[in-house]
Amino acid sequence: MGTSADMVMTDKLGRRSGPRRQYSIAEKRSMVEQTQAPGDSVPEVALRHGVNANLISVWRRLYEQGRLIEGATSKQPALLPVKVSTPTLLPTEHVAAPTSAAKPPGVWIEVEFAGGQRLRIQGRVDRGMLKDLILALSSR
């Protein structure tokens, strides 16, 4: 009779749920080395240990790369300092309308609707897009 740790929980559709089994590096290395024995294949070893064959294939690649070593810890990436240069607006705050001095350099188009909303296109504008925009706005 198995313990509750041996039971696999599934949802209504039969998909696995709950905590996943964690394998030690020694267990992973052992399974990978068993696949290298004459007469043994990845599916056979996977079936014997109740592991998905794709998982053992992933471990084999790590083993070949030398990344499946006992005592090796995954190095955490260094965090870099970040400075936010512009304040973040809350959903209740609104951006002030730009003044003519604050307009970005280069090509831009700004259309103001009757309700006060603005559509601003900045950067390269091709003739077809401009024609479609004019037709869409004039048909309202």
C-alpha positions as CSV (number, residue, x, y, z in Angstrom):
1,M,0.0,0.0,0.0
2,G,1.5,3.4,-1.0
3,T,1.7,6.5,1.1
4,S,0.0,9.7,0.2
5,A,3.3,11.0,-1.2
6,D,3.2,8.2,-3.8
7,M,-0.2,9.2,-5.0
8,V,-0.5,11.3,-8.1
9,M,-3.3,13.8,-7.9
10,T,-5.2,14.6,-11.1
11,D,-7.9,17.1,-12.1
12,K,-11.2,16.3,-13.8
13,L,-9.5,16.0,-17.2
14,G,-6.9,13.6,-15.9
15,R,-4.0,16.1,-15.9
16,R,-1.5,15.9,-13.2
17,S,-1.9,18.5,-10.4
18,G,-0.2,19.0,-7.1
19,P,3.5,19.0,-6.1
20,R,5.9,17.6,-8.6
21,R,8.5,15.0,-7.8
22,Q,12.0,16.4,-7.2
23,Y,15.0,14.2,-8.3
24,S,18.4,14.6,-6.8
25,I,21.4,15.1,-9.1
26,A,22.6,11.6,-8.2
27,E,19.2,10.1,-9.2
28,K,19.3,12.0,-12.5
29,R,22.9,10.8,-13.2
30,S,22.0,7.3,-12.4
31,M,19.1,7.2,-14.8
32,V,21.2,8.8,-17.6
33,E,24.0,6.3,-17.0
34,Q,21.5,3.5,-17.2
35,T,20.5,4.7,-20.7
36,Q,24.1,4.4,-21.8
37,A,24.3,0.7,-20.8
38,P,24.2,-1.8,-23.6
39,G,20.7,-3.0,-24.3
40,D,19.0,-0.2,-22.3
41,S,17.1,2.6,-24.0
42,V,15.7,5.9,-22.8
43,P,12.1,4.6,-22.9
44,E,12.9,1.5,-21.0
45,V,14.7,3.4,-18.3
46,A,11.9,5.9,-18.1
47,L,9.3,3.2,-17.8
48,R,11.3,1.4,-15.1
49,H,11.6,4.6,-13.0
50,G,8.1,6.0,-13.8
51,V,9.6,9.1,-15.5
52,N,8.7,10.7,-18.8
53,A,11.3,9.8,-21.5
54,N,11.5,13.4,-22.6
55,L,12.7,14.4,-19.1
56,I,15.5,11.8,-19.2
57,S,16.5,13.1,-22.7
58,V,16.8,16.6,-21.2
59,W,19.0,15.2,-18.4
60,R,21.1,13.4,-21.0
61,R,21.8,16.7,-22.7
62,L,22.8,18.3,-19.4
63,Y,25.0,15.4,-18.6
64,E,26.8,15.7,-22.0
65,Q,27.3,19.4,-21.4
66,G,28.8,18.7,-17.9
67,R,26.0,20.5,-16.1
68,L,24.7,17.5,-14.2
69,I,27.4,17.5,-11.5
70,E,26.9,16.8,-7.8
71,G,27.5,19.9,-5.7
72,A,27.1,22.3,-8.6
73,T,24.7,25.0,-7.7
74,S,23.0,27.2,-10.3
75,K,24.6,30.6,-10.1
76,Q,22.1,33.4,-9.5
77,P,22.4,36.2,-12.0
78,A,23.7,39.5,-10.5
79,L,21.1,42.1,-10.1
80,L,21.8,45.5,-11.5
81,P,20.8,48.8,-10.0
82,V,17.9,50.5,-11.8
83,K,16.8,54.1,-11.6
84,V,13.4,55.1,-12.8
85,S,13.7,58.5,-14.6
86,T,10.0,59.3,-15.1
87,P,7.3,58.8,-12.5
88,T,4.7,56.2,-13.0
89,L,1.1,57.5,-13.4
90,L,-1.7,56.0,-11.4
91,P,-4.8,55.0,-13.4
92,T,-6.7,58.1,-12.0
93,E,-4.0,60.5,-13.2
94,H,-3.8,61.9,-16.7
95,V,-0.9,63.0,-18.8
96,A,-0.8,66.7,-19.4
97,A,-1.2,67.8,-23.0
98,P,2.2,68.5,-24.6
99,T,3.1,72.0,-25.4
100,S,4.5,73.0,-28.7
101,A,8.0,73.1,-27.1
102,A,7.6,69.5,-25.8
103,K,6.7,68.0,-29.2
104,P,9.1,65.4,-30.3
105,P,11.4,66.1,-33.2
106,G,10.8,64.5,-36.5
107,V,7.6,63.4,-38.3
108,W,4.4,63.1,-36.3
109,I,0.7,63.4,-36.8
110,E,-1.8,64.3,-34.1
111,V,-5.6,64.1,-34.5
112,E,-7.8,65.5,-31.7
113,F,-11.4,64.0,-31.5
114,A,-14.5,65.9,-30.4
115,G,-14.4,64.0,-27.0
116,G,-11.0,65.3,-26.3
117,Q,-9.1,62.1,-27.1
118,R,-6.0,62.3,-29.1
119,L,-4.4,60.0,-31.7
120,R,-0.7,60.6,-32.1
121,I,1.4,58.8,-34.7
122,Q,5.1,59.4,-34.4
123,G,7.8,58.3,-36.8
124,R,7.7,57.3,-40.4
125,V,4.2,57.5,-41.9
126,D,3.7,56.0,-45.3
127,R,1.2,57.4,-47.8
128,G,-1.2,54.4,-47.7
129,M,-1.5,54.5,-43.9
130,L,-2.1,58.3,-44.0
131,K,-4.8,57.8,-46.7
132,D,-6.5,55.1,-44.7
133,L,-6.5,57.2,-41.6
134,I,-8.0,60.2,-43.4
135,L,-10.7,58.0,-45.0
136,A,-11.6,56.4,-41.7
137,L,-11.9,59.7,-39.8
138,S,-13.8,61.5,-42.6
139,S,-16.4,58.7,-42.8
140,R,-17.5,59.3,-39.2
